[in-house]
C-alpha cells in the first residue's frame, strides 16, 4: 500500500495541473497539505480484494481512487466557504488565503476533474460518481436545515452523515471493485463495508470535535457546536442535560462554547457515541466475511482496527 499511496499522490497532483499556474496552485493547495488518503486507498484495496499476494495495483484502481479523493477535496473547499473556516489540515484554508470566489471555482474545478477521470473508467463509474456527488449535497443540505435545532433526531443525524460522508467511502470501495472486475456479490459486499466504515468514521470525527484540541484536529475545536451542527455526542447529551439544552439553539461565544463542551463530555454521551461508532465498524468487518481472505481484505480489516485505535485514543483524552 505504500507504493499505491505514492502513486495516488502523484496522480492527484497530475490531475489538478492546469494551463493556468495560479489555478494549479490553488487546486493543489490541500493536496500538498497532506492527508491519510483513506478513500483512494480503499479503492485500491477493493480492486485487489481476494487477489493473490503480490497483486500489482492497476492504473484504473489508482485513478478510481483519485476521482473519489478529488470529490472529497472539492467538497472541503466548498465547506470551508460555507463555514468561513480559516484553517484546514493545519494550513490556511483556500477561502482565507485567496477569497471565497476563488475557493468556490477551485472546488468546482476539482469536481470537474473527478468527473473527467470517472468518465474515462466507464459509464457505470461515471454515473456512480455523479450520483454520489448528489448524495453529498443532500446530506449537507439536511445538515444545514437542522442548524441550531436542539430537537434534531438521531435518525436525522445518521441520514445526513450517510449522505455527506459514508456515501463517498462506499463509492470508493465500489469503484475499486468495479474496475477490479470483481463479481457482483463482492462489489456489493465491499460497498456495504465502505458505507459502514464511513458511518463509524464520521461519528468518531464528531466525537473528536468535542474532545480534542485545535492542535490535534488541525482546525478549531468545537466548530460544529459553533455552527449549530449538533452531532451524535451532543444529541445524546441533550437527552438528559437541561443545562446544555438551555445553552444551545443559538450561536456561542468563547466562554459559552467552553461550558457547552464541558457539559457534552460530562455525562456519558461521548461513550455512547463511541459505542455507536463501534457498532458500525463491526458491521463493516462482517461485510468482509463474504470475500475470500487475502492481503487486501486483511488491510481493510486493519483499517477498522486503526479506527478502533483512534477511538481508544479519544477515550483516553481527559
C-alpha positions in Angstrom: 0.0 0.0 0.0 3.0 2.3 0.4 3.6 2.1 -3.3 -0.1 2.7 -4.0 -0.2 5.7 -1.8 2.8 7.2 -3.7 1.1 6.6 -7.0 -2.1 8.2 -5.7 -0.2 11.3 -4.5 1.5 11.7 -7.9 -1.8 11.1 -9.8 -3.6 13.7 -7.6 -1.1 16.4 -8.5 -1.2 15.4 -12.1 -5.0 15.5 -12.2 -5.2 19.1 -11.0 -2.4 20.5 -13.2 -4.0 23.3 -15.3 -2.7 25.5 -18.0 -3.0 28.4 -15.6 -0.3 28.3 -12.9 -2.5 30.1 -10.3 -5.3 27.6 -10.7 -2.9 24.7 -10.3 -1.5 26.3 -7.1 -5.0 26.8 -5.6 -6.3 23.4 -6.7 -3.3 21.6 -5.3 -3.2 23.5 -2.0 -4.9 20.9 0.2 -3.3 18.0 -1.7 0.1 19.4 -0.7 -1.1 19.9 2.8 -1.2 16.1 3.1 -3.9 13.7 4.2 -4.3 10.0 5.0 -5.8 9.3 1.6 -8.1 6.7 3.1 -10.7 6.9 0.3 -8.3 6.3 -2.6 -6.6 3.5 -0.7 -9.9 1.9 -0.1 -10.5 1.9 -3.9 -7.1 0.3 -4.4 -7.7 -2.4 -1.7 -11.2 -3.1 -3.0 -9.8 -3.6 -6.5 -7.4 -6.2 -5.1 -9.9 -7.9 -2.8 -9.4 -11.7 -3.0 -6.4 -11.3 -5.3 -3.3 -13.4 -4.5 -0.3 -11.9 -2.6 1.9 -9.8 -4.7 -1.0 -8.4 -6.7 0.0 -5.3 -8.7 -2.1 -2.2 -8.3 -3.6 -1.2 -11.7 -3.7 2.3 -13.1 -7.5 2.1 -13.2 -7.7 1.4 -9.4 -5.4 4.4 -8.7 -7.5 6.6 -11.0 -10.7 5.5 -9.4 -9.4 6.4 -6.0 -8.1 9.7 -7.3 -11.6 10.6 -8.6 -13.1 9.9 -5.2 -10.5 11.9 -3.4 -11.0 14.9 -5.7 -14.7 14.9 -4.9 -13.8 14.9 -1.2 -11.3 17.7 -1.6 -13.7 19.8 -3.7 -16.4 19.4 -1.0 -13.8 20.6 1.6 -13.2 23.8 -0.5 -16.9 24.5 -0.6 -17.5 23.5 3.1 -14.8 26.0 4.2 -16.5 28.8 2.3 -19.9 27.9 4.0 -18.2 27.7 7.4 -16.0 30.7 6.9 -13.1 28.5 8.0 -9.6 29.9 8.3 -7.6 26.7 8.6 -7.7 23.2 7.2 -5.2 20.4 7.8 -3.1 22.9 9.9 -2.7 25.2 6.9 -4.6 28.3 5.8 -7.8 27.4 4.1 -8.2 28.3 0.4 -11.0 30.8 1.1 -9.0 32.5 3.8 -5.9 32.8 1.6 -7.5 33.6 -1.8 -11.1 34.5 -1.1 -14.5 32.8 -1.4 -14.9 33.2 -5.1 -11.5 31.5 -5.9 -12.3 28.7 -3.4 -15.7 28.0 -5.0 -14.3 28.0 -8.5 -11.3 25.8 -7.5 -13.7 23.4 -5.8 -15.8 23.2 -9.0 -12.6 22.5 -10.9 -11.8 19.6 -8.6 -15.2 18.2 -9.1 -14.9 18.6 -12.9 -11.6 16.8 -12.9 -13.1 14.0 -10.8 -15.9 13.6 -13.3 -13.5 13.6 -16.2 -11.5 10.7 -14.6 -14.6 8.8 -13.8 -15.8 9.1 -17.4 -12.5 7.5 -18.5 -13.3 4.5 -16.4 -16.7 3.7 -18.0 -20.3 4.8 -17.8 -21.1 2.9 -14.6 -18.3 4.5 -12.7 -19.2 7.9 -14.1 -22.9 7.5 -13.2 -21.9 6.3 -9.7 -19.7 9.2 -9.0 -22.3 11.7 -10.3 -24.9 10.1 -8.0 -22.5 10.3 -5.1 -22.0 14.0 -5.6 -25.7 14.4 -5.4 -25.9 12.4 -2.2 -23.1 14.5 -0.7 -25.2 17.6 -1.4 -28.3 16.1 0.0 -26.5 15.2 3.2 -25.1 18.7 3.5 -28.4 20.4 2.9 -30.1 18.2 5.5 -27.4 19.2 8.0 -27.9 22.9 7.1 -31.6 22.7 7.6 -31.2 21.3 11.1 -28.7 24.0 12.2 -29.3 25.1 15.9 -32.1 22.6 16.2 -32.0 21.1 19.7 -34.8 18.7 18.7 -32.7 17.2 15.9 -33.2 13.4 16.0 -30.6 10.7 15.9 -32.2 9.3 12.7 -31.9 12.7 11.0 -28.2 12.9 12.0 -27.5 9.4 10.7 -29.2 10.0 7.4 -27.2 13.2 7.0 -23.8 11.6 7.6 -24.8 8.6 5.4 -25.0 11.1 2.5 -22.3 13.5 3.3 -19.6 11.1 4.4 -20.4 7.4 4.2 -21.5 7.6 0.6 -18.1 8.6 -0.5 -16.4 5.7 1.3 -19.0 3.3 -0.2 -18.3 4.7 -3.6 -14.5 4.4 -3.2 -14.9 0.7 -2.5 -17.5 0.2 -5.2 -15.4 1.9 -7.9 -12.4 -0.1 -6.9 -14.3 -3.4 -7.0 -15.8 -2.4 -10.4 -12.5 -1.6 -12.1 -11.0 -4.7 -10.4 -13.6 -6.8 -12.3 -14.9 -8.4 -9.1 -18.2 -10.5 -9.1 -21.3 -8.5 -8.2 -21.7 -10.1 -4.8 -18.2 -9.0 -3.9 -18.9 -5.5 -5.3 -22.0 -5.2 -3.1 -20.1 -6.6 0.0 -17.3 -4.0 -0.4 -19.9 -1.2 -0.9 -21.5 -2.2 2.4 -18.1 -2.3 4.0 -17.4 1.2 2.8 -20.7 2.7 3.9 -20.5 1.1 7.4 -16.9 2.2 7.8 -17.8 5.7 6.7 -20.6 5.9 9.3 -18.1 4.9 12.0 -15.5 7.3 10.7 -17.8 10.3 10.8 -19.1 9.5 14.3 -15.6 9.3 15.6 -14.7 12.5 13.8 -17.7 14.2 15.5 -16.5 12.9 18.9 -13.1 14.3 18.2 -14.6 17.7 17.6 -15.9 17.8 21.2 -13.0 16.2 23.0 -9.8 17.0 21.0 -7.8 20.2 20.9 -7.3 22.5 18.0 -3.7 21.3 17.6 -4.9 17.7 17.4 -7.6 18.5 15.0 -5.8 20.8 12.7 -8.9 23.1 12.8 -10.8 24.9 15.6 -12.2 22.6 18.3 -15.9 22.6 18.9 -16.5 24.0 15.4 -19.7 22.0 14.9 -21.3 23.5 18.1 -20.4 27.0 17.0 -22.0 26.4 13.6 -25.1 24.8 15.3 -24.4 21.4 13.9 -25.5 19.1 16.7 -23.8 15.7 16.2 -24.3 12.4 17.9 -22.5 13.0 21.2 -24.3 16.3 21.5 -27.7 14.8 20.7 -27.1 12.1 23.3 -26.1 14.7 25.9 -29.2 16.7 25.1 -31.4 13.8 26.0 -30.8 14.3 29.7 -28.9 17.5 30.2 -31.2 20.5 30.5 -28.3 22.9 31.2 -26.8 22.0 27.8 -30.2 22.5 26.1 -30.5 25.9 27.7 -27.1 26.9 26.2 -27.7 25.6 22.7 -30.1 26.7 19.9 -28.1 29.8 19.2 -24.6 30.9 18.4 -22.0 30.6 21.2 -19.1 32.8 22.2 -15.8 31.5 23.5 -16.9 31.1 27.2 -20.2 29.6 26.2 -18.5 27.2 23.9 -16.2 26.0 26.6 -19.0 25.5 29.0 -21.1 23.6 26.4 -18.1 21.3 25.6 -17.7 20.5 29.3 -21.4 19.5 29.5 -21.2 17.3 26.5 -18.2 15.5 27.9 -19.6 15.1 31.4 -22.5 12.6 31.3 -21.5 9.6 29.2 -22.7 11.0 25.9 -19.2 10.6 24.3 -19.0 6.9 25.4 -22.5 6.3 23.9 -21.5 7.9 20.6 -18.3 5.7 20.5 -20.4 2.6 21.1 -22.5 3.6 18.1 -19.3 4.0 16.1 -18.1 0.5 17.2 -21.4 -1.0 16.0 -21.0 0.5 12.5 -17.3 -0.6 12.4 -18.4 -4.2 13.4 -20.8 -4.2 10.5 -18.0 -3.2 8.2 -15.9 -6.1 9.3 -18.8 -8.5 9.0 -19.3 -7.4 5.4 -15.8 -8.6 4.5 -16.8 -12.2 5.5 -18.3 -12.5 2.1 -14.9 -12.1 0.5 -12.0 -14.6 0.2 -9.1 -13.9 2.6 -6.2 -12.1 1.1 -3.8 -9.2 1.6 -6.4 -6.6 0.6 -9.2 -7.8 2.8 -6.7 -8.1 5.7 -5.7 -4.4 5.1 -9.4 -3.4 5.1 -9.9 -5.2 8.4 -6.8 -3.5 9.8 -8.3 -0.1 8.7 -11.2 -0.8 11.1 -8.7 -1.8 13.8 -7.0 1.5 13.2 -10.3 3.3 13.7 -10.8 1.5 17.0 -7.3 2.6 18.0 -8.3 6.1 17.2 -11.4 5.6 19.3 -9.3 4.3 22.2 -7.1 7.5 22.0 -10.2 9.6 22.2 -11.4 7.7 25.3 -8.1 8.3 27.0 -8.5 12.1 26.5 -9.3 13.8 29.8 
